[in-house]
């Protein structure tokens, strides 16, 4: 999902929304940011999103291969497959953790706040 600038909230703030798509959940939060920082933040967030998806995929692949090789010395197909699956899970978790940290850091840097529904 890509972030886009939504309508104005007041004179100096705008709402940030995720682009609507067929797979967009109904409970995706909206955020607010100062108008002067909105364009730069959206551009950085969306370009960072592409890089973080690639990072997560690469992390999962590398950890899967490492898990498979680490368990392959046991000469058991089951243990090799379990090492592959375990490595994939660990690598995906690492990629998601890094992605979450980077997104939160960027949001803190630009003082982006979630809009709470009443």
Helices and strands as residue ranges (DSSP letters): E 3-8, E 13-18, E 30-34, H 35-72, H 77-109, E 113-115
